């Protein structure tokens, strides 16, 4: 796809998106519609059980919708014949629980998404070193997760999310397991990298102060988006 075409097409488009479980008795999403453009930072808020994380899983091709359409640059995510390739090349994940492999060092954890690509072993290693320097962990390359603080583990996860230069970052309560000081530091890092590199980011949070740092907030209740508003950060 040419750059001009990519810029004219929304990065993500959802139309009448639903997700049901237990043979339709649980309706996690009830007709969700939105558009997200390249470079936007969008927060998704709402009470527990409103469908926030379910929606994020659909965006990352970790689950499939029951009905409706979900497009990435005009192409259907659910109909992608190789969702693993889409996740590896286009999406970077940052989870609340870090999801680092305990028997891998920091540098090895950062390399995991690169195994889907064509980088050589030395290229993967150099990319991991570059990213760990970027997040301030150049002195923790050979440390295993158990030897890292919570803030350091999440920085490794941030570095890993950028391994394949994704177009889209998906963050699910990325500071939820951190104390307030580390949470502030990690959030600053994520937002700075997102802005400097021009990536789109969709961040799920229950924290209103975090959501206000996004450019837009989609607020969900009972599986529906009930408001879509720009924030002061977007207007400044």
Backbone as numpy.savetxt, mean C-alpha at the origin, in Angstrom:
# Nx Ny Nz CAx CAy CAz Cx Cy Cz
2.16 0.76 -22.41 1.31 1.96 -22.41 2.19 3.20 -22.41
1.91 4.16 -23.28 2.73 5.35 -23.36 2.51 6.23 -22.15
3.51 7.10 -21.80 3.34 7.98 -20.65 2.11 8.87 -20.77
1.81 9.36 -21.98 0.66 10.25 -22.13 -0.64 9.51 -21.86
-0.70 8.26 -22.34 -1.90 7.48 -22.08 -2.05 7.18 -20.61
-0.92 6.82 -19.96 -0.97 6.50 -18.54 -1.43 7.69 -17.72
-0.98 8.91 -18.10 -1.33 10.09 -17.33 -2.79 10.48 -17.54
-3.36 10.11 -18.70 -4.75 10.46 -18.98 -5.72 9.46 -18.37
-5.25 8.30 -18.01 -6.10 7.25 -17.45 -5.92 7.21 -15.94
-7.02 7.17 -15.18 -6.88 7.05 -13.72 -6.07 5.81 -13.36
-5.32 5.91 -12.29 -4.56 4.74 -11.86 -5.52 3.64 -11.40
-6.52 4.01 -10.59 -7.49 3.06 -10.07 -8.90 3.56 -10.30
-9.79 2.68 -10.71 -11.20 3.01 -10.86 -12.03 1.86 -10.32
-12.94 2.18 -9.41 -13.88 1.17 -8.88 -15.30 1.61 -9.22
-16.10 0.66 -9.63 -17.49 0.94 -9.98 -18.39 -0.19 -9.46
-19.31 0.17 -8.57 -20.29 -0.78 -8.02 -19.61 -2.02 -7.43
-18.49 -1.81 -6.76 -17.67 -2.90 -6.26 -18.30 -3.51 -5.01
-18.47 -4.83 -5.02 -19.01 -5.53 -3.84 -18.09 -6.69 -3.48
-18.13 -7.04 -2.18 -17.45 -8.26 -1.73 -18.28 -8.87 -0.62
-18.70 -10.12 -0.87 -19.54 -10.84 0.08 -18.83 -12.10 0.54
-19.12 -12.51 1.77 -18.57 -13.72 2.34 -19.70 -14.60 2.88
-19.35 -15.84 3.15 -20.32 -16.79 3.73 -21.61 -16.84 2.92
-21.44 -17.06 1.60 -22.56 -17.22 0.67 -23.50 -16.02 0.70
-22.91 -14.85 0.84 -23.69 -13.62 0.75 -24.26 -13.12 2.05
-24.05 -13.86 3.14 -24.62 -13.41 4.42 -23.82 -12.27 5.03
-22.54 -12.16 4.68 -21.71 -11.06 5.15 -21.36 -10.19 3.95
-21.79 -8.93 3.99 -21.55 -8.01 2.88 -20.49 -6.98 3.32
-19.24 -7.28 2.98 -18.13 -6.41 3.41 -18.09 -5.12 2.60
-18.38 -5.19 1.32 -18.44 -4.01 0.45 -19.78 -4.01 -0.27
-20.43 -2.84 -0.31 -21.80 -2.77 -0.83 -21.93 -1.70 -1.92
-21.16 -1.85 -2.98 -21.28 -0.91 -4.10 -20.38 0.30 -3.93
-19.08 0.06 -4.04 -18.08 1.12 -3.83 -17.66 1.71 -5.17
-17.62 3.05 -5.21 -17.21 3.77 -6.42 -16.16 4.81 -6.05
-15.07 4.85 -6.83 -14.08 5.92 -6.65 -13.09 5.89 -7.82
-12.34 6.97 -7.94 -11.24 7.07 -8.90 -10.04 7.65 -8.17
-8.88 7.08 -8.42 -7.63 7.58 -7.83 -6.63 7.78 -8.96
-6.04 8.97 -9.02 -5.08 9.29 -10.06 -3.65 9.03 -9.61
-2.76 8.94 -10.60 -1.35 8.73 -10.30 -0.83 9.86 -9.41
-0.10 9.49 -8.37 0.50 10.48 -7.47 -0.37 10.89 -6.31
-1.63 10.45 -6.27 -2.50 10.84 -5.16 -2.19 10.03 -3.90
-2.41 10.69 -2.76 -2.32 10.04 -1.45 -3.72 10.09 -0.86
-4.34 8.91 -0.76 -5.72 8.79 -0.31 -5.76 7.96 0.96
-6.42 8.48 1.99 -6.64 7.73 3.23 -8.05 7.16 3.23
-8.19 5.95 3.73 -9.50 5.32 3.91 -9.74 5.19 5.40
-10.81 5.77 5.88 -11.13 5.75 7.30 -12.50 5.12 7.52
-12.79 4.85 8.79 -14.09 4.28 9.14 -13.94 3.34 10.31
-15.05 2.96 10.94 -15.00 2.08 12.10 -14.55 0.67 11.73
-14.16 -0.09 12.72 -13.78 -1.49 12.50 -14.92 -2.24 11.83
-14.57 -3.07 10.84 -15.57 -3.86 10.16 -16.31 -3.16 9.04
-15.87 -1.94 8.68 -16.60 -1.18 7.66 -16.17 -1.56 6.24
-15.10 -2.36 6.09 -14.67 -2.77 4.76 -13.35 -2.18 4.30
-12.68 -1.43 5.16 -11.43 -0.76 4.76 -10.37 -1.76 4.27
-10.07 -2.72 5.11 -9.01 -3.68 4.77 -9.44 -4.59 3.63
-10.72 -4.92 3.56 -11.22 -5.71 2.44 -10.97 -4.99 1.12
-11.25 -3.69 1.10 -11.02 -2.90 -0.10 -9.54 -2.88 -0.47
-8.67 -2.73 0.52 -7.24 -2.71 0.25 -6.77 -4.04 -0.35
-7.32 -5.14 0.14 -6.95 -6.44 -0.40 -7.37 -6.59 -1.86
-8.51 -6.02 -2.22 -8.95 -6.06 -3.62 -8.02 -5.24 -4.49
-7.60 -4.07 -4.00 -6.70 -3.22 -4.78 -5.36 -3.91 -5.03
-4.93 -4.73 -4.06 -3.66 -5.42 -4.19 -3.77 -6.80 -4.82
-4.94 -7.15 -5.33 -5.18 -8.46 -5.95 -4.88 -9.60 -4.98
-5.12 -9.36 -3.69 -5.02 -10.42 -2.69 -6.37 -11.11 -2.51
-7.41 -10.55 -3.09 -8.75 -11.10 -3.04 -9.49 -10.62 -4.28
-10.63 -11.23 -4.56 -11.41 -10.87 -5.74 -12.77 -10.32 -5.31
-13.30 -9.33 -6.03 -14.64 -8.83 -5.71 -15.71 -9.84 -6.09
-16.85 -9.72 -5.44 -18.00 -10.55 -5.79 -18.65 -10.04 -7.07
-18.72 -8.71 -7.20 -19.27 -8.11 -8.42 -18.72 -6.70 -8.55
-19.01 -6.07 -9.68 -18.52 -4.72 -9.96 -17.21 -4.77 -10.72
-16.68 -3.59 -11.02 -15.43 -3.50 -11.77 -14.37 -2.79 -10.95
-13.13 -3.23 -11.13 -11.98 -2.63 -10.47 -10.84 -2.61 -11.47
-10.45 -1.41 -11.86 -9.48 -1.24 -12.94 -8.19 -0.62 -12.44
-7.07 -1.09 -12.99 -5.76 -0.47 -12.79 -5.29 -0.01 -14.15
-5.20 1.32 -14.33 -4.86 1.91 -15.63 -5.73 1.34 -16.74
-7.01 1.22 -16.42 -7.98 0.81 -17.42 -8.11 -0.68 -17.63
-7.28 -1.48 -16.95 -7.32 -2.93 -17.10 -7.89 -3.57 -15.83
-8.70 -4.59 -16.00 -9.36 -5.23 -14.86 -8.36 -5.95 -13.96
-8.34 -5.59 -12.67 -7.48 -6.29 -11.72 -7.95 -7.74 -11.51
-9.25 -7.98 -11.27 -9.69 -9.36 -11.04 -9.47 -10.28 -12.24
-9.48 -9.71 -13.45 -9.32 -10.53 -14.65 -7.87 -10.68 -15.08
-6.95 -10.11 -14.33 -5.54 -10.24 -14.67 -5.14 -11.71 -14.57
-4.60 -12.30 -15.64 -4.27 -13.74 -15.60 -3.07 -14.04 -14.70
-2.32 -13.01 -14.32 -1.14 -13.22 -13.48 -1.12 -12.20 -12.35
-2.00 -12.38 -11.35 -2.05 -11.40 -10.26 -0.75 -11.29 -9.49
0.03 -12.35 -9.41 1.31 -12.28 -8.69 2.25 -11.31 -9.39
2.24 -11.30 -10.71 3.08 -10.37 -11.46 2.63 -8.93 -11.24
1.31 -8.71 -11.22 0.77 -7.37 -10.94 1.22 -6.90 -9.57
1.09 -7.77 -8.56 1.50 -7.39 -7.21 2.99 -7.08 -7.15
3.79 -7.90 -7.82 5.24 -7.73 -7.74 5.72 -6.47 -8.46
5.10 -6.16 -9.59 5.62 -5.06 -10.41 4.96 -3.72 -10.13
3.71 -3.72 -9.67 2.97 -2.46 -9.57 2.61 -2.05 -8.14
2.66 -2.98 -7.18 2.13 -2.71 -5.85 3.20 -2.93 -4.79
3.28 -1.99 -3.84 4.11 -2.16 -2.66 3.22 -2.19 -1.44
3.39 -3.20 -0.60 2.54 -3.38 0.59 3.29 -2.99 1.86
2.59 -2.27 2.74 3.11 -1.97 4.08 2.02 -2.37 5.06
2.29 -3.38 5.88 1.29 -3.92 6.79 1.58 -3.50 8.24
0.55 -3.52 9.04 0.69 -3.20 10.46 1.64 -4.17 11.16
1.58 -5.44 10.79 2.35 -6.47 11.48 3.71 -6.74 10.84
4.16 -5.84 9.95 5.49 -5.89 9.33 5.62 -7.04 8.31
5.29 -8.28 8.72 5.40 -9.46 7.85 6.81 -9.65 7.30
7.80 -9.49 8.16 9.18 -9.81 7.78 9.44 -11.29 8.07
10.25 -11.92 7.24 10.60 -13.32 7.48 11.69 -13.38 8.54
11.46 -14.10 9.64 12.38 -14.03 10.78 13.75 -14.61 10.53
13.88 -15.52 9.56 15.17 -16.14 9.29 15.94 -15.42 8.19
15.41 -14.30 7.71 16.08 -13.49 6.70 16.58 -12.21 7.35
17.74 -11.73 6.91 18.25 -10.45 7.39 17.42 -9.31 6.80
17.68 -8.11 7.28 16.99 -6.93 6.74 17.19 -6.83 5.24
18.44 -6.98 4.79 18.73 -6.87 3.35 18.03 -7.97 2.57
17.96 -9.18 3.12 17.30 -10.28 2.43 15.80 -10.09 2.38
15.21 -9.56 3.44 13.77 -9.29 3.43 13.40 -8.28 2.36
14.23 -7.26 2.18 13.95 -6.23 1.17 14.00 -6.83 -0.23
14.80 -7.86 -0.42 14.96 -8.45 -1.75 13.80 -9.36 -2.17
12.97 -9.78 -1.22 11.95 -10.79 -1.52 11.07 -10.43 -2.72
10.52 -9.18 -2.83 9.69 -8.89 -4.00 10.45 -8.95 -5.32
11.76 -8.81 -5.26 12.56 -8.77 -6.49 12.73 -10.14 -7.13
12.42 -11.21 -6.39 12.56 -12.55 -6.95 11.61 -12.77 -8.12
10.53 -11.97 -8.21 9.59 -12.07 -9.34 10.13 -11.42 -10.60
11.17 -10.62 -10.46 11.70 -9.88 -11.61 12.92 -10.51 -12.22
13.65 -9.72 -13.01 14.80 -10.22 -13.77 16.14 -9.75 -13.22
16.13 -9.14 -12.04 17.39 -8.68 -11.48 18.29 -9.86 -11.10
19.57 -9.68 -11.31 20.54 -10.69 -10.88 20.70 -10.62 -9.37
21.38 -11.60 -8.82 21.60 -11.63 -7.37 22.32 -10.38 -6.90
23.35 -9.97 -7.64 24.10 -8.78 -7.24 23.25 -7.52 -7.38
22.41 -7.46 -8.41 21.53 -6.30 -8.58 20.50 -6.23 -7.47
19.96 -7.38 -7.05 19.02 -7.39 -5.94 19.68 -6.89 -4.66
20.90 -7.34 -4.45 21.63 -6.93 -3.24 21.89 -5.43 -3.24
22.33 -4.90 -4.37 22.61 -3.46 -4.46 21.34 -2.63 -4.28
20.24 -3.10 -4.84 18.96 -2.40 -4.68 18.53 -2.40 -3.22
18.71 -3.52 -2.54 18.36 -3.60 -1.12 19.21 -2.63 -0.30
20.50 -2.56 -0.59 21.38 -1.63 0.14 20.94 -0.19 -0.10
20.61 0.12 -1.34 20.16 1.48 -1.69 18.91 1.86 -0.90
17.96 0.93 -0.82 16.69 1.23 -0.15 16.87 1.30 1.37
17.70 0.47 1.93 17.92 0.53 3.37 18.67 1.80 3.76
19.54 2.27 2.89 20.15 3.59 3.14 19.08 4.67 3.10
18.16 4.54 2.17 17.10 5.54 1.99 16.25 5.68 3.25
16.03 4.56 3.95 15.20 4.60 5.16 16.04 4.69 6.44
17.34 4.94 6.27 18.19 5.16 7.43 18.64 3.93 8.17
18.73 2.80 7.47 19.11 1.55 8.14 20.36 0.93 7.51
21.24 1.76 7.00 22.44 1.22 6.37 23.33 0.45 7.36
23.15 0.70 8.65 23.94 -0.02 9.67 23.20 -1.23 10.22
22.08 -1.63 9.60 21.30 -2.78 10.07 21.10 -3.83 8.97
21.93 -3.80 7.96 21.74 -4.65 6.79 21.68 -6.13 7.14
22.55 -6.57 8.04 22.68 -7.99 8.33 21.96 -8.40 9.61
21.13 -7.51 10.14 20.38 -7.83 11.36 19.10 -8.61 11.01
18.80 -9.59 11.84 17.54 -10.31 11.70 16.43 -9.52 12.40
15.16 -9.72 11.98 14.06 -8.93 12.56 14.03 -8.93 14.09
14.37 -10.06 14.71 14.32 -10.14 16.18 15.31 -9.18 16.84
16.32 -8.77 16.09 17.33 -7.85 16.62 17.03 -6.39 16.28
15.89 -6.14 15.68 15.49 -4.79 15.29 14.35 -4.31 16.17
14.28 -3.01 16.40 13.15 -2.43 17.12 11.92 -2.44 16.22
10.75 -2.15 16.79 9.54 -2.09 15.99 9.63 -1.06 14.89
10.16 0.11 15.21 10.32 1.15 14.21 11.27 0.75 13.10
12.35 0.07 13.47 13.31 -0.40 12.46 12.69 -1.47 11.58
11.91 -2.36 12.17 11.25 -3.40 11.36 10.29 -2.79 10.35
9.56 -1.76 10.77 8.64 -1.14 9.82 9.41 -0.37 8.75
10.57 0.17 9.08 11.40 0.81 8.04 11.90 -0.20 7.02
12.24 -1.39 7.49 12.60 -2.46 6.56 11.40 -2.78 5.66
10.20 -2.83 6.24 9.00 -3.10 5.46 8.74 -2.00 4.43
9.01 -0.75 4.81 8.86 0.36 3.86 9.85 0.20 2.71
11.10 -0.12 3.05 12.11 -0.34 2.01 11.68 -1.48 1.08
11.18 -2.56 1.66 10.73 -3.70 0.87 9.59 -3.30 -0.07
8.69 -2.45 0.39 7.55 -2.05 -0.43 7.98 -1.29 -1.69
9.19 -0.71 -1.65 9.68 0.09 -2.78 10.61 -0.70 -3.69
10.81 -1.98 -3.39 11.85 -2.77 -4.06 11.74 -2.73 -5.58
10.52 -2.88 -6.10 10.33 -2.96 -7.55 9.78 -1.67 -8.15
9.99 -0.57 -7.44 9.53 0.76 -7.92 8.06 0.73 -8.31
7.18 0.38 -7.37 5.76 0.24 -7.69 5.09 1.57 -7.99
4.01 1.51 -8.74 3.18 2.69 -8.99 2.28 2.99 -7.80
1.94 1.95 -7.02 0.93 2.06 -5.99 1.44 1.48 -4.67
1.34 2.27 -3.61 1.64 1.79 -2.26 0.33 1.57 -1.52
0.19 0.41 -0.89 -0.98 0.08 -0.09 -0.52 -0.11 1.35
-1.00 0.74 2.24 -0.56 0.71 3.63 -1.76 0.46 4.54
-1.71 -0.61 5.31 -2.81 -0.98 6.20 -2.39 -0.75 7.64
-2.86 0.35 8.24 -2.50 0.73 9.61 -0.99 0.60 9.83
-0.17 1.27 9.00 1.28 1.01 9.03 1.97 1.41 10.33
1.33 2.24 11.16 1.94 2.63 12.43 1.21 2.04 13.63
0.29 1.11 13.37 -0.57 0.59 14.43 0.16 -0.17 15.52
1.33 -0.75 15.22 2.07 -1.52 16.21 3.25 -0.75 16.80
3.28 0.56 16.59 4.42 1.35 17.02 4.02 2.33 18.13
5.01 2.67 18.98 4.75 3.72 19.97 4.65 5.06 19.25
4.22 6.08 19.96 3.91 7.36 19.31 5.12 7.98 18.62
6.29 7.87 19.24 7.49 8.47 18.64 7.87 7.76 17.35
7.90 6.43 17.39 8.22 5.68 16.18 7.14 5.82 15.13
5.88 5.88 15.56 4.78 6.04 14.61 4.92 7.34 13.84
5.24 8.42 14.54 5.41 9.72 13.88 6.58 9.67 12.90
7.68 9.06 13.31 8.87 8.99 12.46 8.62 8.16 11.21
7.99 7.00 11.38 7.73 6.12 10.24 6.72 6.76 9.29
5.69 7.40 9.83 4.71 8.05 8.97 5.35 9.17 8.16
6.19 9.97 8.80 6.92 11.02 8.08 7.72 10.43 6.93
8.39 9.31 7.21 9.21 8.66 6.19 8.35 8.19 5.01
7.24 7.51 5.31 6.38 6.99 4.24 5.86 8.12 3.37
5.38 9.19 4.00 4.81 10.30 3.24 5.89 11.01 2.43
7.07 11.19 3.02 8.15 11.86 2.28 8.54 11.07 1.04
8.69 9.76 1.18 9.07 8.94 0.03 7.96 8.91 -1.01
6.71 8.84 -0.56 5.58 8.84 -1.50 5.57 10.13 -2.32
5.79 11.26 -1.66 5.75 12.55 -2.34 6.96 12.75 -3.24
8.14 12.41 -2.74 9.35 12.61 -3.53 9.36 11.74 -4.78
8.80 10.55 -4.69 8.86 9.62 -5.80 7.59 9.62 -6.65
6.60 10.43 -6.26 5.39 10.59 -7.07 4.53 9.35 -7.17
4.58 8.50 -6.14 3.77 7.28 -6.18 2.38 7.55 -5.63
1.43 6.78 -6.07 0.10 6.81 -5.46 0.15 6.00 -4.18
-0.63 6.43 -3.18 -0.70 5.66 -1.94 -2.13 5.65 -1.42
-2.58 4.47 -1.04 -3.86 4.30 -0.36 -3.54 3.76 1.03
-3.91 4.51 2.04 -3.56 4.17 3.42 -4.82 4.00 4.25
-4.97 2.84 4.86 -6.08 2.57 5.77 -5.67 2.96 7.18
-6.50 3.75 7.86 -6.20 4.15 9.22 -7.48 4.46 9.98
-7.42 4.26 11.29 -8.52 4.68 12.16 -8.18 6.00 12.84
-6.96 6.51 12.59 -6.45 7.71 13.26 -6.73 8.94 12.40
-7.58 9.82 12.88 -7.98 11.00 12.10 -6.79 11.91 11.81
-5.83 12.01 12.73 -4.69 12.90 12.51 -3.80 12.38 11.39
-3.71 11.06 11.26 -2.95 10.48 10.15 -3.70 10.70 8.84
-5.00 10.48 8.84 -5.80 10.64 7.63 -5.72 12.06 7.08
-5.66 13.05 7.98 -5.63 14.44 7.53 -4.35 14.80 6.80
-3.33 13.96 6.88 -2.09 14.22 6.16 -2.17 13.76 4.71
-3.21 13.01 4.37 -3.43 12.61 2.98 -4.04 13.78 2.21
-4.08 13.63 0.90 -4.72 14.65 0.07 -6.23 14.51 0.03
-6.70 13.25 0.17 -8.13 12.95 0.17 -8.43 11.93 1.24
-9.66 11.99 1.75 -10.12 10.99 2.71 -11.41 10.38 2.19
-11.39 9.05 2.05 -12.62 8.30 1.76 -13.07 7.70 3.08
-14.25 8.09 3.53 -14.76 7.58 4.81 -15.81 6.52 4.53
-15.64 5.37 5.18 -16.52 4.23 4.93 -17.36 3.90 6.16
-18.58 3.50 5.92 -19.47 2.97 6.95 -20.26 1.82 6.31
-20.27 0.69 6.99 -21.06 -0.47 6.54 -20.83 -0.83 5.08
-19.57 -0.85 4.67 -19.23 -1.30 3.33 -19.46 -0.30 2.22
-19.77 0.94 2.58 -19.99 1.98 1.57 -19.10 3.19 1.85
-18.72 3.89 0.79 -18.03 5.17 0.94 -19.11 6.24 1.12
-19.11 6.87 2.29 -20.16 7.84 2.59 -19.67 9.28 2.41
-18.36 9.47 2.30 -17.84 10.81 1.97 -16.49 10.68 1.30
-16.19 11.63 0.44 -14.94 11.70 -0.31 -14.56 13.17 -0.34
-13.59 13.55 0.48 -13.28 14.98 0.60 -11.78 15.24 0.53
-11.45 16.43 0.03 -10.07 16.88 0.05 -9.73 17.38 1.46
-8.45 17.24 1.82 -8.01 17.69 3.14 -7.28 19.02 3.02
-6.95 19.59 4.17 -6.16 20.82 4.18 -4.80 20.58 3.55
-4.25 19.37 3.69 -2.96 19.05 3.09 -3.03 19.17 1.57
-4.16 18.84 0.98 -4.34 18.92 -0.47 -4.56 20.36 -0.91
-5.16 21.16 -0.07 -5.47 22.55 -0.44 -4.31 23.50 -0.18
-3.33 23.05 0.64 -2.22 23.95 0.98 -1.25 24.09 -0.17
